[in-house]
Amino acid sequence: MEWLEVLAWTSLAVSVGQAVTISIDITRHRQSMMPIMNLVWPLIGLFFPLVGIWAYFTLGRSHHESTDATDSHDQGKPFWQSVFVSTTHCSAGCSLGDMIGAPLVFLTGFVIAGSSLLTDYVVEFALAYIFGIAFQYFGMGFTKHDSPKDALKNAIKADTLSLVAFEVGMFGWMALVSLVFFSSPPEPDSPVFWLMMQIAMMLGFLTSFPANWVLVRKGVKHAM
């Protein structure tokens, strides 16, 4: 498995490097209309090697620079680009929950029903849901509404389907990693584990893209 470890370290190095690059650029080009995107884009860099930094400089930074003087979110850009950015927003919140949940379960030794995989799923989904809804709540300016309760309901309505769709792709891959691909599945203290997580998150992005497409098309989520 030496080649897999080399691949894992390479992927992680690229991802950390692009996350740092994005973070530095954001300090010079703050996204004032949707401040939560200042956190979203570095997170996308962490789990999306190469594509993450391309997406930021092509769809993220340029989008910010073109919308400083207006309240519009899509600026006439192709619909798929608006959906892509909306999916990054959803995926970043989910991924943050997953990145915290996996090592948390590993370090605490917490187990549900004697299954470490089930435990990972439960803890990661709970954290992903919390962060995903929070990203949606703060990202679309819901805190400016007169009724925080209604704003929270809107955030839940806008993000639940895409969040579940993301976890379907991610959990499906991690099930294969745990039950099929490895006789002894990698743990969070291994670079191979995080490579598998990166792949899982990328697949989660792909499975949540159609859900975000529908939600944006129907006006449940705003075009971004």
WOFEN-V851569 format. One record per pair of residues at least 6 apart in sequence whose ideal C-beta (glycine too) atoms are under 7 Angstrom apart, sorted by the first residue. I is the first residue (numbers start at 1). J is the second residue. If there is no record, write none. Layout:
i = (I | I)
j = (J | J)
This chain:
i = (4 | 5 | 5 | 7 | 8 | 8 | 8 | 8 | 9 | 11 | 11 | 11 | 12 | 12 | 14 | 14 | 15 | 15 | 15 | 15 | 15 | 18 | 18 | 18 | 19 | 19 | 19 | 21 | 22 | 22 | 22 | 22 | 22 | 23 | 25 | 26 | 26 | 29 | 29 | 29 | 30 | 31 | 31 | 31 | 33 | 34 | 36 | 36 | 36 | 37 | 40 | 40 | 40 | 41 | 41 | 43 | 43 | 43 | 44 | 44 | 44 | 44 | 44 | 45 | 45 | 45 | 47 | 47 | 47 | 47 | 48 | 49 | 55 | 59 | 59 | 59 | 63 | 66 | 67 | 73 | 73 | 73 | 74 | 74 | 82 | 82 | 82 | 83 | 83 | 83 | 83 | 85 | 86 | 86 | 86 | 86 | 87 | 87 | 87 | 87 | 89 | 89 | 89 | 90 | 90 | 90 | 90 | 90 | 90 | 90 | 91 | 91 | 91 | 91 | 91 | 92 | 93 | 93 | 93 | 93 | 93 | 94 | 94 | 94 | 94 | 94 | 94 | 95 | 96 | 97 | 97 | 97 | 97 | 97 | 97 | 98 | 98 | 98 | 98 | 98 | 100 | 101 | 101 | 101 | 101 | 102 | 102 | 102 | 102 | 103 | 104 | 105 | 105 | 105 | 106 | 106 | 110 | 111 | 112 | 112 | 112 | 117 | 117 | 121 | 125 | 128 | 128 | 129 | 132 | 132 | 133 | 133 | 133 | 136 | 136 | 136 | 137 | 137 | 137 | 140 | 142 | 142 | 142 | 143 | 145 | 157 | 158 | 158 | 158 | 161 | 161 | 162 | 162 | 162 | 162 | 165 | 165 | 165 | 166 | 166 | 166 | 167 | 168 | 169 | 169 | 169 | 169 | 169 | 170 | 170 | 170 | 170 | 173 | 173 | 173 | 174 | 174 | 177 | 177 | 178 | 186 | 186 | 186 | 187 | 212 | 215 | 216)
j = (192 | 191 | 192 | 195 | 191 | 192 | 194 | 195 | 191 | 49 | 195 | 198 | 191 | 194 | 49 | 50 | 45 | 46 | 47 | 49 | 198 | 45 | 52 | 53 | 42 | 45 | 46 | 53 | 41 | 42 | 45 | 53 | 56 | 42 | 61 | 38 | 41 | 61 | 64 | 65 | 38 | 37 | 38 | 64 | 67 | 139 | 135 | 138 | 139 | 60 | 88 | 89 | 92 | 56 | 60 | 92 | 95 | 96 | 52 | 55 | 56 | 88 | 92 | 52 | 53 | 56 | 95 | 198 | 201 | 202 | 202 | 198 | 88 | 81 | 84 | 85 | 85 | 75 | 75 | 222 | 223 | 224 | 82 | 223 | 216 | 223 | 224 | 209 | 212 | 213 | 216 | 224 | 212 | 216 | 221 | 224 | 205 | 208 | 209 | 212 | 135 | 139 | 224 | 132 | 159 | 162 | 163 | 166 | 208 | 212 | 166 | 201 | 204 | 205 | 208 | 135 | 128 | 131 | 132 | 134 | 135 | 128 | 132 | 163 | 166 | 167 | 204 | 201 | 131 | 124 | 127 | 128 | 130 | 131 | 132 | 124 | 128 | 170 | 197 | 201 | 127 | 120 | 123 | 124 | 127 | 120 | 124 | 188 | 197 | 188 | 123 | 119 | 120 | 123 | 187 | 188 | 119 | 119 | 118 | 119 | 122 | 175 | 178 | 171 | 167 | 163 | 167 | 163 | 159 | 163 | 155 | 156 | 159 | 155 | 158 | 159 | 151 | 152 | 155 | 222 | 151 | 154 | 155 | 151 | 151 | 220 | 215 | 220 | 221 | 211 | 215 | 208 | 211 | 212 | 215 | 207 | 208 | 211 | 204 | 207 | 208 | 204 | 207 | 203 | 204 | 206 | 207 | 208 | 200 | 201 | 203 | 204 | 199 | 200 | 203 | 196 | 200 | 185 | 196 | 185 | 192 | 193 | 196 | 193 | 221 | 221 | 223)
